[in-house]
Amino acid sequence: MNELDFTGKTILIIGGSSGIGNGIARAYRTKGAEVHVCGTRAKASDYAAEEGSDLARLNYAQLDVSNPASIEAFEPGFSRLDVLVLAQGTVIYRRGEFEMDGFRKVMEVNLMSLMACATKFHAMLKASNGTLIIVSSTAAYHATKGNPSYNASKTGAVGLTRTLAQAWAEDGIRVNGIAPGLVDTKLTKVTTDNPKRREGAIASIPLKRLGTPADMAGAALYLASPLASYVTGQTIVVDGGLIL
C-alpha cells in the first residue's frame, strides 16, 4: 500500500494559482489526485510561469476571498471533496498595515476568509471524513515589526487550526496546519530580490537555503495521508530551522 497515493481523491487548494499553494497543488497532482485550484484572476492563462505558476492538468476557478459574498456564491466544480487546503494570503509593505484600511484588508484575506472557506466546505469534508490544512506562517511565533496585520492574522490562523480540529473531530474531519518560513515566492520578493536581504536571510537559516513550495508540499502530502491519521490540531513548522 502506498500511503501517499491520492488516486481517486478530490482536492481543492484555495490560493493554489501560484507560490506555496501551487506547489502543493502540483504535488497532489503528481500523486494521482483530481486537483482544483482557486485564484483571483479571471482564467488560468492570466498567470505566468515566472510567477511560480503551473496550472497544467489543474482545474482552475476564480475566487476573490477578500470578498465574503464571493465565497458565499462560489459554486465548486465537484460533488465530493477529500482535502481542502487554505493557502490564500496577502501582505502590505511600507507600513501600510498600520493604517486601518490596510489592517482590515490583510485580516480579511489571511484570517476571515479561512473561516468562511472552511465552513463553506464543512459538509463536504464531513461526508468524506476529509482533511483541512491551513497554511499560516512562522510569523505566528515571533514579532514582525512592519506588518501587524500579517502577524496577527497568521497567529490567528494557528489558533483557528487548533480550535476547528477540536470542534470538527466529532465530524470525522482532521484539521492541521503548515507554518512556512521564508519561501521564495512573489509574496517575499521584497526580501528575495534584494541581494543583501537575501544573503542576510539565508545566513539566519540553519539549513542555509530558502524554502521552496515543494518543501511545503511535502508536509501537505503527509498531513492529508493515512500516515497522519492520528494527527490533528497541529501546525507543522517548515522553515529550515529559521525560528530555532
C-alpha positions in Angstrom: 0.0 0.0 0.0 1.3 3.5 -0.9 0.1 5.9 1.8 0.9 8.9 -0.5 -1.2 7.7 -3.4 -4.1 10.1 -3.8 -5.7 8.5 -6.8 -9.5 8.9 -6.6 -9.3 11.8 -4.2 -10.6 15.3 -4.9 -8.6 18.2 -3.6 -9.2 21.9 -3.5 -6.4 24.4 -2.9 -7.6 28.0 -2.4 -4.7 30.2 -3.3 -3.4 27.4 -5.5 -2.7 29.5 -8.6 0.9 30.4 -7.6 3.5 30.2 -4.9 3.2 27.8 -2.0 -0.4 26.8 -2.9 0.6 26.0 -6.4 3.5 23.9 -5.2 1.1 21.9 -3.0 -1.4 21.5 -5.9 1.3 20.1 -8.2 2.4 17.6 -5.6 -1.1 16.3 -5.1 -1.5 16.1 -8.9 1.6 14.0 -9.3 0.2 11.6 -6.7 -2.9 11.0 -8.8 -5.5 13.3 -7.3 -8.1 15.4 -9.1 -6.9 18.8 -8.1 -8.9 22.1 -8.2 -7.3 25.4 -7.5 -8.7 28.9 -7.0 -7.0 32.2 -7.7 -8.0 35.9 -8.1 -7.6 36.2 -11.8 -10.3 35.5 -14.4 -8.6 32.5 -16.0 -5.7 30.2 -15.7 -3.9 31.7 -18.7 -3.7 35.0 -16.8 -0.9 33.5 -14.7 2.7 33.4 -16.0 5.2 30.6 -15.2 7.7 33.1 -13.8 5.2 33.9 -11.0 5.7 30.3 -9.8 2.5 29.1 -11.5 2.0 25.7 -13.2 -1.7 25.2 -13.9 -1.4 22.3 -16.3 -3.8 19.5 -15.5 -5.3 21.5 -12.7 -8.9 22.7 -12.7 -8.9 26.4 -12.2 -11.7 28.7 -10.9 -11.7 32.4 -10.0 -12.4 33.3 -6.3 -11.8 36.6 -4.6 -11.5 35.6 -0.9 -11.3 39.3 0.1 -15.0 39.5 -0.7 -17.2 37.4 1.6 -20.1 37.5 -0.9 -17.8 35.8 -3.5 -17.0 33.0 -1.1 -20.7 32.5 -0.3 -21.7 32.5 -4.0 -18.8 30.2 -5.2 -20.0 27.0 -6.8 -17.4 24.3 -6.9 -17.0 22.1 -10.0 -17.1 18.9 -8.0 -19.5 17.0 -5.8 -17.0 15.3 -3.4 -14.1 16.9 -1.5 -11.5 14.9 0.4 -8.9 17.6 1.1 -9.2 21.3 1.4 -6.0 23.4 1.6 -6.4 27.1 2.5 -3.2 28.7 1.2 -4.5 32.2 0.5 -2.5 35.1 1.8 -1.5 38.8 1.3 0.7 41.3 2.9 1.2 45.1 2.7 4.6 46.6 3.0 5.8 50.2 3.7 3.9 50.3 7.0 0.6 50.1 5.1 -0.8 47.7 7.7 -0.6 50.4 10.4 -3.5 52.1 8.5 -6.8 50.6 9.5 -7.9 50.1 5.8 -4.7 48.1 5.2 -5.0 46.2 8.5 -8.6 45.2 7.6 -7.7 44.2 4.1 -4.9 41.8 5.2 -7.0 40.4 8.0 -9.9 39.7 5.7 -7.8 37.6 3.3 -5.5 36.0 5.9 -7.9 35.1 8.6 -11.6 35.9 8.0 -11.6 34.1 4.7 -10.1 31.0 6.3 -13.2 30.6 8.4 -15.6 31.4 5.6 -14.0 28.8 3.3 -13.7 26.2 6.0 -17.4 26.5 6.9 -18.5 26.6 3.3 -16.9 23.2 2.7 -17.5 21.7 6.1 -20.4 19.5 4.9 -18.4 18.0 2.0 -15.4 17.3 4.3 -17.7 15.6 6.8 -19.2 13.4 4.1 -15.8 12.2 3.1 -14.1 12.1 6.5 -11.8 14.6 4.9 -8.9 16.8 5.9 -8.5 20.5 6.2 -5.0 22.1 6.0 -4.4 25.7 6.9 -1.2 27.5 5.7 -0.1 30.1 8.2 3.5 31.3 8.8 6.4 31.3 11.2 5.4 34.9 11.7 2.8 33.4 14.2 5.7 32.6 16.5 7.7 35.9 16.6 7.1 39.7 16.0 7.2 41.2 12.6 7.8 44.9 13.2 6.4 46.3 10.0 3.4 44.0 9.5 1.0 43.9 12.4 -2.0 42.6 10.5 0.0 39.9 8.7 1.4 38.8 12.1 -2.0 38.9 13.9 -3.8 37.1 11.1 -1.2 34.3 10.9 -1.2 33.9 14.7 -5.0 33.7 14.5 -4.7 31.0 11.8 -2.7 28.8 14.1 -5.4 29.2 16.8 -8.1 28.6 14.3 -6.4 25.4 13.3 -6.4 24.1 16.9 -10.0 25.1 17.5 -11.5 23.7 14.3 -9.6 20.5 14.9 -11.2 20.1 18.3 -14.7 21.1 17.1 -14.7 19.0 13.9 -13.1 15.8 15.2 -16.6 14.6 16.0 -17.4 15.0 12.3 -14.5 12.9 11.2 -12.5 15.8 9.9 -8.8 16.2 10.7 -7.6 19.8 10.8 -3.9 20.7 10.7 -1.6 23.5 9.5 1.7 24.3 7.9 3.8 27.3 9.0 6.3 28.1 6.3 9.4 30.0 6.9 11.0 32.2 4.2 9.9 30.7 0.9 10.9 32.2 -2.4 7.6 33.3 -3.9 6.2 36.5 -5.3 5.0 37.5 -1.8 8.5 37.5 -0.5 10.2 39.3 -3.4 10.9 42.3 -1.2 13.5 40.1 0.5 14.5 37.5 -2.1 15.0 40.0 -4.9 17.3 42.2 -2.7 20.8 40.5 -2.7 21.8 42.0 0.7 18.5 41.0 2.4 18.5 37.6 0.7 22.1 36.9 1.9 21.2 38.0 5.4 18.1 35.8 5.5 19.9 32.7 4.3 22.6 33.3 7.0 19.9 33.1 9.7 18.6 29.8 8.4 20.4 26.7 9.8 19.8 24.7 6.6 21.4 27.7 4.6 18.8 28.0 1.9 15.4 29.5 1.3 12.4 27.2 1.3 10.6 26.2 -1.8 6.9 25.5 -2.5 7.9 21.8 -2.9 9.3 21.8 0.6 5.8 22.9 1.9 4.1 20.3 -0.3 5.9 17.5 1.4 4.2 18.5 4.7 0.8 18.8 2.9 1.1 15.3 1.4 1.9 13.9 4.8 -0.9 15.7 6.7 -3.6 14.5 4.2 -2.4 11.0 4.1 -3.1 7.9 6.3 0.4 8.4 7.8 -1.1 11.3 9.7 -4.4 9.5 10.7 -3.8 10.3 14.4 -2.6 13.9 13.9 -5.0 16.8 14.4 -4.8 20.3 15.6 -1.1 20.6 14.9 0.7 23.2 12.8 4.0 21.9 11.4 6.8 24.5 11.1 8.6 24.0 7.8 11.3 26.7 7.9 14.8 25.1 7.7 15.3 25.9 11.3 14.7 29.6 11.0 13.0 30.2 14.3 15.0 27.8 16.4 
